[in-house]
Amino acid sequence: MTSFLKDKKVLIFIFAVVYLLALVILLRSAVLSGYFYRLNADEVYHSNLVYLMLKGFRPYADFYSTYSPFLQLYLMPVFIIFGATLKAITASRIMMILLYLLQIFLWFLLVKRVFEKKVALLFVPLFLMDPFVVFVGMQIRPENLMMVFYALFLLIFSYAYQNAKSKKLYFLSGILYALTFLMNLKILPSLTAFGIVFIIYIFRNKLFRQLLTFTNGFCLTFFIFLGYFLFAGYLPEMFQGLFIDPITLNNSIPNATWLGYFYFQNPVIFGIDGKSMNWIYAWLLPVLAFAGGYSTLYPQGVTKSQLAHPEGDQSLMKIILFTSLFLQWFSMLFINSVFIQYYIPLNWLYSLFTAYFAVHLISQFNESKLLQKAVTAVLLIFFVLIYRASIQGNIARSKMTDDPIVKEMNEFWKLVPEDSPAFPNIPFRKPIYPILWGSTFAPYMRERYASVYKVIEKNKLPMLVGLSDEYFSFLDLDSQQYIQNNYQRDDSDKRIWKRK
């Protein structure tokens, strides 16, 4: 017996060493990909918002935005230290990598608490091998900060509902729920799923005091946020930009990115050309996740008794998470243009329920140890193949450092001095028009704002830098005529127009 226990401890130690080593190698490759891969236009756009806010420009009032300013507040210290430079953007990438690591840690704690340690240990590498998450999860985007708020909210609430007397946890949950909602509307399906299950749970168990405490935290956060913009004098503009325009803007995109676009073979996303194993993994994740979601509820995950009274264990959280998976996925069917960032609040759920499905599947063969070992071996081989392809893809992506955006910005910055007005608006230069570099210039924006030619004439710009044919076509006819009458295209660079 003593020998058996010693052998078991040795095996556990060996497994822990192998697991940690493999995880470190995988994590390193993911971080290298996130840090070195070329800039996305959205990253420059969000970095530019930090510069503008530090210069005193007001979001929603002085420039068009559909995002909360929380990400910019988080990144402001970086721009204060490095100034409006490429170094600041690089440092911001590091700040986003830190959020990515924090998110993984919070997800691990949540999954371990709601399910079990085995599921949590498997979830982490599955999450790190998701090519969509690795590609977008460390970019300078508000959605990634939103997911940290959301993960912290779910974790705190998982403690709150099991301790009904803890007003502090319910109050804090309400605050985090509001912050997650205010960050970005992309998380709305998951928050809706929580709201539906939570209300049913409250009324079934008559926990109205807990509901009141939760609501107080939510309302306090919401009123402080709205109150700031009310006293600043541009509450209507904020409400329009944050809660109405995101839907209007997405529906106005002419060449929509249709659902499933990113699932085609793409070396930019997967790091490897052709039908690689991480490409196959991306296709399998939704199927495995829904299989895992079903097995979470039936036949052993959650019983009918637990569905009726889930306060005794983590059954309520399982119901919330599976409902979130369904609604988050279902909502994608109604989005006009499904950009890669829309997968951020969805794909972590794919990894979670895939991990549960694998653990649950192996446990179903307890009566036949030989069959259980065979199933485990097949899954392990498949895991190793995906693991290898993920590292190869991450390393390949980390070497894609040729950056056309950086080249373009350096060229334009030489033409437009620092703190000088510019049109079309250049990153880290003073804008003269509300539509910023990197924004979609939708038709309704032309109707909302004054004609461009008026601000160009007012500032007497010596040249228009970065005015492409596509951007020119978005302008109103009067502005197009004004530019053609007063400016002439440079022969060496068609994006530059010099005053006649």
DRENGUBA-626529 format. One line per 5 residues: their letters; for each residue x, z, y of C-alpha. Coordinates in pm, whole numbers, m for minus. Layout:
BEGIN
a> X/Z/Y | ...
% end
This chain:
BEGIN
mtsfl> 0/0/0 | 283/93/237 | 464/m230/152 | 147/m430/217 | 100/m269/559
kdkkv> 462/m338/648 | 425/m701/541 | 107/m730/746 | 279/m588/1053 | 566/m832/1009
lifif> 322/m1124/986 | 138/m1007/1298 | 470/m977/1483 | 578/m1327/1376 | 239/m1469/1479
avvyl> 262/m1297/1819 | 612/m1436/1881 | 516/m1790/1777 | 192/m1776/1979 | 363/m1653/2297
lalvi> 647/m1902/2265 | 408/m2193/2212 | 191/m2073/2500 | 489/m2046/2738 | 603/m2400/2652
llrsa> 252/m2537/2703 | 199/m2343/3025 | 536/m2455/3162 | 450/m2822/3102 | 110/m2776/3271
vlsgy> 264/m2607/3576 | 531/m2877/3605 | 255/m3138/3602 | 56/m2950/3865 | 356/m2901/4094
fyrln> 536/m3236/4078 | 255/m3488/4034 | 191/m3708/4338 | m47/m3587/4609 | m417/m3661/4590
adevy> m587/m3773/4912 | m824/m3476/4890 | m527/m3237/4890 | m398/m3382/5215 | m749/m3367/5358
hsnlv> m787/m2996/5282 | m436/m2925/5410 | m523/m3104/5731 | m822/m2870/5775 | m582/m2576/5781
ylmlk> m381/m2743/6058 | m695/m2815/6261 | m830/m2461/6231 | m494/m2319/6340 | m512/m2551/6640
gfrpy> m852/m2408/6735 | m1076/m2686/6602 | m1405/m2558/6462 | m1528/m2681/6124 | m1872/m2849/6135
adfys> m1875/m2846/6518 | m1550/m3025/6608 | m1499/m3214/6285 | m1716/m3315/5990 | m1684/m3096/5681
tyspf> m1890/m3009/5375 | m1668/m2719/5263 | m1651/m2348/5339 | m1337/m2243/5528 | m1228/m1988/5262
lqlyl> m956/m2210/5114 | m813/m2277/5459 | m804/m1904/5532 | m619/m1850/5203 | m359/m2117/5290
mpvfi> m313/m2031/5658 | m10/m1802/5604 | 173/m2092/5441 | 113/m2320/5740 | 204/m2046/5984
ifgat> 540/m2011/5806 | 622/m2378/5741 | 420/m2547/6015 | 221/m2869/5966 | 476/m3032/5734
lkait> 507/m3164/5382 | 683/m2837/5295 | 359/m2657/5377 | 167/m2882/5139 | 425/m2820/4866
asrim> 401/m2445/4925 | 22/m2475/4913 | 56/m2630/4568 | 240/m2314/4461 | m43/m2104/4602
milly> m291/m2309/4399 | m81/m2268/4083 | m102/m1892/4135 | m481/m1922/4152 | m472/m2128/3833
llqif> m276/m1856/3652 | m507/m1587/3788 | m807/m1786/3670 | m665/m1810/3317 | m603/m1434/3313
lwfll> m959/m1358/3429 | m1108/m1599/3175 | m906/m1436/2898 | m1035/m1091/2993 | m1393/m1217/3010
vkrvf> m1384/m1406/2680 | m1218/m1114/2504 | m1487/m880/2635 | m1788/m1102/2564 | m1677/m1248/2232
ekkva> m1366/m1113/2062 | m989/m1117/2086 | m950/m1410/1842 | m1173/m1631/2055 | m987/m1530/2371
llfvp> m646/m1602/2216 | m764/m1948/2110 | m944/m2018/2437 | m625/m1998/2648 | m434/m2285/2479
lflmd> m752/m2492/2450 | m807/m2450/2823 | m443/m2539/2894 | m471/m2852/2678 | m780/m2986/2857
pfvvf> m637/m3291/3042 | m908/m3280/3312 | m837/m2915/3394 | m460/m2964/3399 | m493/m3270/3622
vgmqi> m722/m3115/3884 | m696/m2739/3828 | m384/m2687/4040 | m466/m2929/4320 | m537/m2809/4673
rpenl> m913/m2797/4636 | m1173/m2531/4730 | m1330/m2564/4384 | m1028/m2393/4230 | m1063/m2091/4459
mmvfy> m1435/m2097/4384 | m1363/m2060/4011 | m1155/m1747/4074 | m1449/m1590/4258 | m1681/m1699/3977
alfll> m1458/m1566/3699 | m1423/m1232/3878 | m1800/m1220/3932 | m1877/m1273/3563 | m1617/m1017/3458
ifsya> m1746/m749/3696 | m2107/m818/3599 | m2023/m788/3229 | m1932/m426/3304 | m2218/m371/3546
yqnak> m2511/m449/3317 | m2374/m223/3043 | m2351/60/3293 | m2689/49/3462 | m2616/362/3667
skkly> m2313/202/3836 | m2445/89/4174 | m2094/m9/4287 | m2054/m269/4012 | m2395/m424/4078
flsgi> m2327/m428/4452 | m1984/m586/4399 | m2140/m841/4162 | m2385/m939/4434 | m2101/m988/4682
lyalt> m1902/m1208/4442 | m2213/m1406/4350 | m2269/m1484/4719 | m1903/m1575/4778 | m1908/m1813/4481
flmnl> m2227/m1975/4612 | m2085/m2012/4963 | m1764/m2170/4835 | m1915/m2490/4698 | m2246/m2627/4569
kilps> m2081/m2771/4256 | m2117/m2430/4089 | m2491/m2412/4167 | m2609/m2501/3811 | m2408/m2211/3664
ltafg> m2533/m1973/3932 | m2889/m2093/3866 | m2841/m2025/3495 | m2726/m1673/3574 | m3016/m1617/3813
ivfii> m3279/m1723/3558 | m3141/m1508/3276 | m3072/m1213/3507 | m3426/m1208/3650 | m3579/m1224/3301
yifrn> m3350/m942/3189 | m3440/m729/3494 | m3815/m766/3447 | m3801/m712/3072 | m3613/m387/3116
klfrq> m3768/m288/3452 | m3428/m243/3620 | m3557/m304/3972 | m3312/m62/4135 | m3024/m261/3989
lltft> m3182/m581/4119 | m3212/m427/4464 | m2848/m316/4463 | m2733/m661/4349 | m2950/m827/4615
ngfcl> m2810/m597/4883 | m2457/m710/4802 | m2563/m1074/4803 | m2759/m1051/5129 | m2491/m851/5309
tffif> m2229/m1117/5230 | m2464/m1399/5321 | m2569/m1240/5651 | m2209/m1168/5754 | m2120/m1530/5684
lgyfl> m2421/m1665/5874 | m2378/m1408/6149 | m2025/m1524/6221 | m2137/m1880/6285 | m2441/m1760/6477
fagyl> m2226/m1568/6725 | m1969/m1850/6731 | m2247/m2080/6847 | m2265/m2342/6574 | m2485/m2203/6298
pemfq> m2705/m2518/6273 | m2396/m2740/6235 | m2258/m2511/5964 | m2586/m2506/5774 | m2611/m2884/5794
glfid> m2253/m2936/5678 | m2246/m2678/5402 | m2590/m2696/5243 | m2740/m3038/5326 | m2459/m3289/5380
pitln> m2287/m3245/5039 | m2589/m3401/4869 | m2641/m3660/5144 | m2275/m3759/5138 | m2256/m3795/4760
nsipn> m2569/m4011/4755 | m2423/m4228/5033 | m2106/m4327/4847 | m2133/m4706/4795 | m1899/m4750/4495
atwlg> m2005/m4448/4293 | m1785/m4295/4024 | m2026/m4298/3733 | m2049/m4028/3468 | m1791/m4089/3197
yfyfq> m1554/m4288/3419 | m1263/m4050/3362 | m1306/m4060/2985 | m1158/m4408/2967 | m792/m4443/2874
npvif> m597/m4357/3185 | m227/m4257/3195 | m285/m4086/3530 | m530/m3837/3377 | m388/m3812/3024
gidgk> m22/m3878/3103 | m3/m4116/2804 | m135/m4470/2783 | m363/m4570/2498 | m580/m4359/2269
smnwi> m365/m4047/2266 | m459/m3721/2094 | m533/m3547/2424 | m766/m3837/2509 | m944/m3786/2175
yawll> m954/m3412/2250 | m1126/m3476/2583 | m1395/m3678/2403 | m1444/m3414/2134 | m1465/m3113/2366
pvlaf> m1830/m3158/2477 | m1949/m3205/2118 | m1755/m2906/1985 | m1864/m2695/2281 | m2234/m2753/2223
aggys> m2187/m2688/1852 | m2017/m2363/1947 | m2292/m2281/2194 | m2557/m2326/1928 | m2364/m2113/1678
tlypq> m2328/m1845/1946 | m2704/m1797/1951 | m2801/m1887/1593 | m2790/m1775/1324 | m2547/m1486/1379
gvtks> m2435/m1497/1741 | m2746/m1344/1901 | m3048/m1219/1706 | m3410/m1236/1824 | m3400/m863/1888
qlahp> m3092/m903/2105 | m3257/m1187/2294 | m3545/m954/2379 | m3326/m652/2461 | m2966/m765/2518
egdqs> m2847/m452/2696 | m2679/m299/2389 | m2387/m544/2367 | m2258/m860/2532 | m2552/m1075/2413
lmkii> m2677/m1116/2768 | m2343/m1266/2874 | m2350/m1507/2580 | m2695/m1624/2682 | m2582/m1664/3044
lftsl> m2273/m1862/2945 | m2455/m2095/2706 | m2731/m2156/2963 | m2459/m2228/3220 | m2299/m2479/2985
flqwf> m2627/m2665/2940 | m2733/m2669/3307 | m2384/m2753/3436 | m2364/m3045/3192 | m2726/m3154/3249
smlfi> m2680/m3158/3628 | m2404/m3419/3590 | m2668/m3671/3483 | m2823/m3660/3832 | m2508/m3682/4046
nsvfi> m2458/m4017/4214 | m2077/m4010/4214 | m1914/m3780/3956 | m1565/m3719/4090 | m1302/m3543/3879
qyyip> m1356/m3212/4064 | m1713/m3195/3928 | m1565/m3115/3588 | m1397/m2797/3716 | m1701/m2565/3673
lnwly> m1792/m2733/3341 | m1479/m2781/3135 | m1379/m2416/3110 | m1710/m2369/2925 | m1612/m2655/2694
slfta> m1291/m2471/2602 | m1473/m2139/2562 | m1740/m2258/2320 | m1496/m2482/2132 | m1280/m2174/2072
yfavh> m1582/m1981/1949 | m1687/m2270/1724 | m1345/m2283/1556 | m1335/m1907/1492 | m1697/m1906/1377
lisqf> m1640/m2203/1144 | m1345/m2036/971 | m1538/m1711/931 | m1818/m1894/745 | m1588/m1944/446
neskl> m1508/m1578/383 | m1645/m1592/32 | m1409/m1874/m66 | m1057/m1791/49 | m918/m2121/m79
lqkav> m1172/m2323/119 | m1115/m2102/422 | m741/m2168/407 | m804/m2542/371 | m1032/m2551/678
tavll> m781/m2341/875 | m499/m2578/778 | m696/m2887/888 | m783/m2726/1224 | m422/m2613/1269
iffvl> m287/m2964/1207 | m535/m3107/1457 | m439/m2834/1706 | m66/m2911/1671 | m124/m3283/1729
iyras> m323/m3214/2048 | m67/m2955/2157 | 217/m3207/2120 | 26/m3482/2304 | m69/m3240/2585
iqgni> 293/m3144/2649 | 401/m3509/2641 | 126/m3600/2885 | 209/m3312/3118 | 580/m3394/3125
arskm> 508/m3764/3181 | 272/m3680/3468 | 528/m3446/3626 | 761/m3746/3656 | 504/m3953/3846
tddpi> 652/m3846/4179 | 636/m4176/4365 | 388/m4092/4637 | 229/m4366/4851 | 42/m4107/5059
vkemn> 366/m3931/5160 | 524/m4267/5245 | 224/m4364/5460 | 217/m4030/5643 | 587/m4044/5723
efwkl> 543/m4395/5864 | 246/m4296/6078 | 403/m3971/6203 | 694/m4173/6346 | 444/m4372/6554
vpeds> 225/m4081/6670 | 415/m3779/6812 | 319/m3427/6701 | 9/m3283/6872 | m82/m3626/7007
pafpn> m435/m3767/6973 | m483/m4037/6712 | m741/m4274/6574 | m817/m4321/6293 | m742/m3955/6254
ipfrk> m401/m3895/6094 | m320/m3573/5903 | m148/m3311/6122 | m233/m3494/6443 | m515/m3415/6689
piypi> m833/m3601/6597 | m1047/m3765/6863 | m1338/m3838/6629 | m1523/m3597/6393 | m1464/m3809/6080
lwgst> m1122/m3704/5947 | m862/m3884/5739 | m969/m3876/5374 | m1342/m3844/5447 | m1600/m4094/5330
fapym> m1734/m4276/5636 | m2101/m4297/5540 | m2360/m4491/5747 | m2547/m4175/5853 | m2228/m4049/6021
rerya> m2230/m4345/6261 | m2580/m4248/6366 | m2495/m3880/6407 | m2187/m3920/6629 | m2117/m4119/6945
svykv> m1958/m4463/6922 | m1587/m4457/6848 | m1493/m4684/7137 | m1598/m4419/7389 | m1341/m4164/7268
ieknk> m1074/m4432/7229 | m1126/m4540/7591 | m1135/m4179/7710 | m797/m4103/7551 | m642/m4442/7643
lpmlv> m469/m4462/7307 | m166/m4698/7319 | m216/m4789/6953 | m454/m4736/6664 | m254/m4628/6359
glsde> m395/m4664/6008 | m695/m4881/6097 | m748/m5080/5777 | m1001/m5358/5723 | m1219/m5122/5518
yfsfl> m1227/m4852/5786 | m1284/m5112/6057 | m1591/m5239/5869 | m1745/m4888/5877 | m1743/m4876/6260
dldsq> m2044/m4967/6469 | m2053/m5319/6613 | m1985/m5208/6971 | m1668/m5027/6863 | m1554/m5324/6656
qyiqn> m1601/m5552/6955 | m1420/m5308/7187 | m1118/m5285/6955 | m1094/m5661/6913 | m1111/m5708/7293
nyqrd> m855/m5440/7382 | m616/m5422/7086 | m410/m5667/6885 | m298/m5628/6526 | 72/m5585/6456
dsdkr> 210/m5878/6259 | 433/m5659/6039 | 164/m5401/5952 | m204/m5492/5963 | m301/m5122/5978
iwkrk> m152/m5090/6328 | m332/m5217/6639 | m150/m5218/6976 | m322/m5216/7311 | m308/m5553/7484
% end
